[in-house]
Amino acid sequence: MCRRDTAYRISRVTRGTGVLLALSVIGPLALAQSDSAPVDIGWKRVAGTAIEAGLGGPASGPVRAVWYTEGTGKLLAQTASGRIFETNDFLHWRLNTADSLPAPSAGARLSAAGAANLPGGAPNGLAVSPANPQEISAANAAGVWRSLDGGLSWSGLNEDLPNLPVRKLADRRTAVLADGTLVEDRTGTWTPLAGSDPELALRVRFAQLAHAEVSAEAQSGTTAYAGTVDGRLLVSLDSGATWNEAPQIGGASRATGGITRIWLDAERPAVALAAAGAQLLRTVNGGLFWDDVTGALPGGQIHGIAADRSAGVVYLATDRGVLEGSVPLNDAGPAAAEWKSISRDLPAATAWDVRLNVDNTLTVALDGYGVFEASAPHRSRSVRIVNGADMSDRAAAPGSLISVLNASVIAARPAQINGGAASWPVIASSSQSSQLQVPFEAKPGGFFLSLQGAGEQWTVPLTVKNAAPAIFVDAEGAPLILDAVSGLVVDPGIAVHAGSTVQVLATGLGRVTPDWPTGVPAPLDSPPAVVAPVTAFLDGAPVTVTRATLAPGYIGYYVVELRIPAIVNRGTAELRIVMNDEESNRVKLYLESDLAVQ
């Protein structure tokens, strides 16, 4: 929600037992990086590499072996990835490339009490310090542990050990470990969650429906893709009920290996990418044909895929780290001429997954070293317009908030007057991004917007439709939804109760009645109502919309009030808004099946 002369970041602030919508001055772009954010790649670690698993000390992933080196006081450990690390102070670890795993010896033994007290389960290996027979170190599935009293008590040595076995990014702050365990970044520490890899259940379901051994899957709306261990690619347009197999994959009947990952464009599900070993495949026609766009990709397996369809940029997580390449995704253009590494300043390790977030950041999961984040490099190189609610490339609508990335805009106007105002109001501007409102008088169509900066000028394409709904999400992807009674923002961790009424903050709902001037905050009393019908769906079922108006006191924001059904299934549900056959982004709500007060 942006007032004319100020830019804000939307966040949740606890007040007593509730959560309020807080607007703090940050620069131009709600949900994007602040003016002080770095423009270069600038990788930074998310949380650490240790797991708080209730073991009396931080844990890590499995460690194969542990041993002391005679006369040095060093303790060495070999992780499941085969890397060897050493510590002299039993606090900090560093990579060791000189030593190798020693031959097994029949040395250390643990008493029954020592084994019972060891956190994390039975040891994979034990080592006794040459200088002190009471000092024992143990390696097990939870990391490295040390005892100074012969095994009666133990302390963990895992806090600085680069041994987080992350294999997938479930979302920006949730990762999946090699054993399928979900862990979440909570205040800078990884904490296990209930449940398992959210894609696993989908994979099992698709395998049953498609009668195939499914190794990769992706779904958006009713469009679903599945890849098999024998290199076949399947597509379903009815949420997996029926499947069709692609007759051509990279010029052959099957891929060069089993399909390991699939990425699809949520806004245009007919566009998808698939990885088969070191081969990258693309479809732009809903899986009818897949062409090979591997190009000059360096050798090594592809483990994760992220892409920006509008920019034609693909990011790959591979054995050689993170790579960036140009791949046309709006049509069947040629493959990337070259792939460049963007792993500078990252540890040398296999990249298992990569994710492109709505706030222009790139997240990567590195074997052992954990999760890192940086500004997406392609988005720091070009001026582009995105939706102000979810940072997507969807069309705008009269009254919409739009954000201009990588430009400090002081004036904006259509290159050819599009039946609307000669100039568009600039709500906020900084060196990193700017925010504009589309005039209520703007007519549908595609045209170019002329943007004026201090000594610079840009011309950027834009499409306007009568309605282009988008639900506001915060930097974590959580929707901005208020409880209609209290006015408090519904925190992502708090369930929405059956029978309650909520207010969804959105943009792109088009014209209002009575007419309202562009660039002026909506009135606090009797805000103008949306002209076109607004519908909403919760897990595909219609939800009653009680009203849809401009958000009182703010520019470019709308409020859609919904009544949650009296009977709902407890758990996560998917919400979307639809106007004029245009769908919003899909967001998650956590539902409680009764209206009892928590």
N, C-alpha and C positions, 0 to 999 in steps of 0.2 A: 504494500500500500504506500504510494508515494505522493507526498505533497509537492506542490509545484517547485519550490525552491530548495528541496532537500532530497537526498538519496538515503535509502535505508537498507539494512540487513534485517530480515525477518528471523526471529529466533523465539524459542520457548523459554519463559522465565517462571520459576516456581514462586508462587505467592501463597503461603499457608498450605492449604490442601489442594490448591488448583494451579493451573498453568495459564499464564497470560501471553498474549501476542506482543512481543517486544520489538520495537523498531529502533534500531541504533544507527546513527549516521556512519556511513562507510564509504561513500562515493556514489557511483551512478547506478549500480546494478544489483538489485536484490537477487540473491541466490548465486551470484558469481563472485569472483575473487575481488578483494579490496584493492584500492589504488596502490597500496604498498606491496602487493603480491609480486613476486618475481616473474619476469616474462620468459626467462630462459628455462631450460629443462629442470634444473634444480631439484633433483630427487631428494626426498626426505622420508625417513622411516615412519611408518604408522605403527604405534605401539612398539613393542620390542620383539624378542624371540622366545620369551618364556610364557608359560601357561600357569595361571592360578587354578589349580585343580583340587585344592583342599588337602594337600599332602604335607602341610606343615612348612612348605617352602616352594618357590617356583619350580615347575617342571619343564621339561623340553620334550623333544621327540626321542625315539629309540636310539640308544647308543650300543654299538656292537661290542666294544672292548675298552678297557681302561688299564693303564700300566704306568709305573714309575720308571724313570731312567736313572741308573746307578750313578751316584756322585754328583748329580745336577740338582736334585730337589724338584725336578719337573714332573708334573703329572700330564699324561697324554691320554686322549680319548679319540676313538674312531666312531663317527656317526654313521647312521644307516646309509647315507649317500656315499660313504667311503672316504670322506675327507677326514684328516687328522688334525686335531687342535691341541694346543699345549697351554698350560698355565703354570706360573711360578708362584703367584701370590694367592691362588685358589679363589680369586675374584674375577680376574679378567682372562679371557682366552684369545689366542691368536692362531692363525692358520700355520701349520707346520708342514713343509714340503720336503724336509730332509729325512725324517724318520719314517720307518715302516712298521707295520704291525708285527710284534715279535712272535716267535713260535709259542704255541700253547705250553703252559707249564702247570704242574700239579701243586701249585703253591698254596694260595690262600684258601681258607675254609671259614665258613660262618657257623657260629653256634645256632641252635634252634631259636634262641632269643634274638640274636642278631638278625637272622633271616626274617623273623616275625616283625621286627621293628623297622625293617628297610622299607621306605616309602616307594610306592609304585610297583610292587610285586617282586617276583624272583629275579635274582641277578643273572645277567648274561655273562658277566665277568667280574672278577675280584682282583684287587692288587693290594699288597702290603708294602708300606713305605720301607725302604732299606734302612732308613735312619730311626724308625720308631715302629716296633711291632704292634703297638696299639692303634696305629693309624692305618685304617683300611678304606679304600675307595671301591665303589661298586658302580657298575653300569647295568642299566635295565631299560625297560620300555619307556620309563619316564625321565631318563637322563642319567646324570652323574651325581652320586651321593658320597659323602665323606664322613667317616666316624673317627674320633680321637680316643675312644674308650673301648676299642675292640668290637664294636658293633652294637653296643647297648643303646646308643643314640646316634642320629644322623642329621646332617645338614646338607642342603642342596647346593650344587655348584653350577646351576643352570641359568642363572639370570643373565649372564653375558655370553652364554654358549650359543653360537649361530646354528641352531638345530630345530627350528620350527618347521615341521614337515607339511607346510601348506601346499595344497595341490589345486585349489580352485577358489575363486572369489564368488561367494554366493551373492553378496552385494558389497557396497563400498566398505563397510566396516565388519563384515562377517565372512569368514573363510572356512573352507573345508579341508581338514587334514587328510593325510594319506590313508588313515583307517576309517574315514567317513565321518569323523567327529566334527561337529560344528563348533567353532569358537568365535567369540565376538569381542571387539575392542571395547573394553569398558575402562574409561579413565586411564588409557595408556597401557593396559594389560589385557592379554588374551584370556578369556574366561569361557569354559565349555558351556554349551547350550543344550537344552533338551532337543531331541529329534536328530535327524540325519540330513545328509545332502538332499536339498529339495529337488534336485534333478533326478535323483535315484528312483523315486516313486514314479515319476513321469516316464523314465526309461523302462521300468518294469511294465507299466501299463501299456506303453507303445509296443513293447515286445510281445505281449499277449495278444493285442489287437492285430498287429501286423504279421504275427506268426514268424518272427525273425529274431535273430540274436542281435539286439540293438546295442550299439556301443556309444552313440552320441544322439542328442535330441535337442530340439528347440521349438518353442511355441509362442505365438502372439495371436491373441484372439482365437479364431477357429482354424488358423493356418498352422500346421505342424510339420516339422521335418524330422526324419529319423535316418541315421546312418548305421550300417551293420559292420560286423567284424570282418566280413568278406568283401567289403568295398562297395556295397550297393547304397543308393540314396533313394529314400522314399518320401512322398509328400502326401499330406492329408488336408483337405479343405473343410472337414467337419469334425475337428478336434480329436482326430484319431480313430473315428469310427470306421472309415474306409481309407485305403491307401493305394497309391499308384507309384510304380517304380520308374525312375528315370531311364529311358532307353539308351541315353548317350551320356557318358561321363568322361570329360576330357578326351573325346575322340575314341573312346573305347566303351565296352559294355560295363566295365567296373573301374573303380579307382585303383591306384597302384598298391594300396594297402587298406587296412581297416580304417573306417572313419572314426577319428578321435575327437573332433569338436565341430560344432555347427554354430554359426552366428546368423541371425536374421535381423532385418531392419524392422523395428516395431511399427513404424509408420507406414512402411510399404513392404509387407511380408513376402511379396513376390521376389524380393531381393535377398539373397542369402549367400553365405560363404561356408565352405566346409574344408576341413583339414584331413588328409589321409597320409599319415607319416610326414614326409617332407613335401607333399604335394598340396597346393592350394587350389580349390575349385570354386567357381562362381556360377550362380544362376540369377537372371534378371526376369525370368518368365515363370516364376512360381514352381521351379523344379522340373519343368518339362525337359530342359537340357542343361547340362553343367559343362562349362568350358574351363580349361586349365589356365590359371593366371599366375602360376608359380614364378614365371620369368626367371630372373637371375638370382633367385633366393639362394643364399648360402646353404650348404649342407646342414643336416640336423633336423630333428623332428619338430613339428609344429604342435604346441600344446594348448595354446589359447589364441583367440581372435577377438579383436575389437575394430570397429570401423565407423566412419562418418560418411554416409552415402552422399550427402550433398556436396561434400568437399572431395569425394573420391579418394579418401585416405584410409589405409588399412594398417593396423598395428598387430604384430604377431609376437606371441610368447614362444620362444624356441630354446633349443639346447644351447644356442649361441647368445642368449639374452633377448632383449626386446628390439624388434626391427620395425621400421616404418617404410611404407611404399605407397606409390600412387596407383590405384586400381579403379577404373571407371565402374561405377555401381548404378548408374542410371541407364546404361545401355551396354551392349556387348563390345566395348572398346578394347584396345590391346592391353596385354599384361604389363605389369610394372617393368620398366626398363632396368631399374636398379632398386635394391633395398639397402637402406642405411641403418646402422646401429644407433640407437639412442640410449645405450646402456652406459654412457660415460658417467663416472662417479658411482656406478652401482658395483657391488661385489661381483666377481666372476663366478657365476653360477647359472644353472638352468632356470629359465623363466617358465613357470608352470601355467600362469594365466595373466591376462591383461584385460582391463576394463576401462571404457571411456564413460566418464560421469557427466551428469547434466550441468555441472558447474565448471566445465572446461578443464577438468583435471583428468589425469591418466593414472590408474592404479595398477601395480604389477605385483605378482607373487613370485618371490625368488626362493629356490630350494634352500632351506636351512636358514637363510638370512631374513625371512619374513616378508612383510608387505611394505612397499614404497609407493610414494605418490609425487606427482609433479604436474606442472601445467602442460596440457597437451600441446606439443610443439606446433602442429599444423594450425591450431587456432590462434597462435600468437603471431602468425605470419600474414594474415589477411583480414581485411575488414569485412565483416559479415553481419547480417541481421538475423536474430533469433527471437523466438517467442519469449516474452518477459516472464511467463509463468513457469515453464519447464525447460527453457533453454533449447527447445527443439527448433527444427527448421519448418514447422508447419506454417500455413498461411496466416495472415493477420485478418482482422475484421474491423469495421468501424468501432471506434472506442477502445481498441486493444492497446495494451502496453507492449512495445517491442524494444528490444535491446540491441544496440550496435556494439559489437565486440571490436576491441583494438583501435578505437577512434574516439578522440575527444571532440564531440560535435557541438557547435554553437548555433547552427541553423540548419534546417532541413526543409526541403520542398520537392514535390514531384518534378522530374525532368520535363514532363508534359502534364499539365493540370488534369487530374483524374476526376473531374467533377466535384472536387472537394476544395478545401482551403488552399490558398497559395502557399502558405507556410504551415509546418507542423510544429506543435509545441515540443520543446526540448525540456523534459522533466528534470533531468540531472545529467552531469557530464564530468568525466575525469580522464586521465591519460590512458586508462585501460578500457573504459567502456562508457556508453551513454544510454540514456533511456528516453524514448519518445512515446507520444500517444498518437495513434491513428485518428484523424478527425472523424467525427460522427457522420460527416457529409461525404466521406470517401465512397466511391462507387466500386463495385467488384471489377477485377481485372488484373492483368499483369503489367507492370511498368517499372521504371527505374526511379529510385529515390536519390536526389542530389543532396549530399551531405557536405556541409562547410565546416572546416576546422580553422584553427589559427594558422593561416598560411598554407593549409592543405585542403584538398577537395576530393571527395570520392563519389562514385556513382555505383549504387548497389541495387540489384534486382529485388523486387518484392511482389508478392501476390496477395491481393485482398479478396476475401469472400464475404458474403453477407453475414456468415457466422463461422467462427473457427474456434470452438471452445477449448480451453486448456485449464486444467486445475493447477493452482500454485503448489509447488513442492519446495521444501527447504533443501539445504545443501546435502542432506542425507537421503533425499528422495521421498521424505515423508510428506503427505498432503497437509495443507493448512486448512484445518476444519475446526469450527467452533461449536461448542455446545450452545444450542439456541436459548436455553434457560439462563445459564450462568454467564454466557459470553466468553468463557474460557476456551483456549485452544485445547483441542483433544490431543494429548500427548501420544506419540506412537506406542508407548508401552501401556497405555490405559485403554481398556476395551470400550467400545460404543455399545450401549445396551439396546436390546430389542424394545421397540416402541418409543424410543427417544427421538427428538428432533435435532438435527445438526445443520450447520450452515457451512457450505463449501465455498471457499474463496477461489474465484476463477477470473479469467479474462477472455476476450474474444467472443462475447455474447451479442455483439452488434448494437443496433440502434435501440433507443429507449423512448418511452413516452411518459410525461411530456418531453419534448426535445431539451437537451442539455448542452451547454457550450463546452467545446473541447478545451482541455487544459485547466478546467476549474474543478475543485473538489466537489463531490456530490453533496447535496444538502443533508444535514443531520436528521431532519424530519421529513417523512414522506419522500424518500429517494425515488427517482424515476424508475419505472418498471421496464423490463426487457420486452420488446415488441414481439419477437418470434417465439414460438413454443419451445420450451426447454424440457427435455426428458432426461431421465437418469436411470441407470441400471446397476444392480448389485448382484454380482455373479450371474449376469445375463437376465435377471428378473427385473421387471419395471419397479421403480421406487416412486412414491408420490412426491411430486415437487409442489410445495405449498406456495412458494413465491420466488421470484428472481428479479433482483433490482441492482442498481449501482450500490457499491459499498459506501455507506455514509461517511463523509469527511475525507474521501480519498479519490485519487485520479486513476482511472483505467481499471479499477477493481470492481468486480461484481460479486454479489452474494446469492448463492442458490440454496434455498432452504429445503431440506429433505426430511421426510418422516420415515424412520427405519421401521420395517415391518414388525408386527407384534411377535411373529414367530420367525426366528432365524437360526441357522446352524452356528454353533459356537466355533470360533476360530477365525482364520483370515478370509476376507472376502474382497473381491475386486470391484471397484467403483469406477464408472465412467459417465460422462455427460454427452448427450447427443443432441445436435441441432441441425436442421436442414440436411440430414444424412451425414453430417460431419461429426466424427467422434473425437472426444478429448483424449488426453493421455489416460492410462489406466493406473489407478493408485490402490493401495491396500488399506483396508480397514480391519481392525481387530474387533470382532463382535462377541458380545455376551448374550446368552439366550434368554435372559430375563431382565426386568427393570429394577431388580433389587439394588439398593445402595450399597456400594462396596464399603 
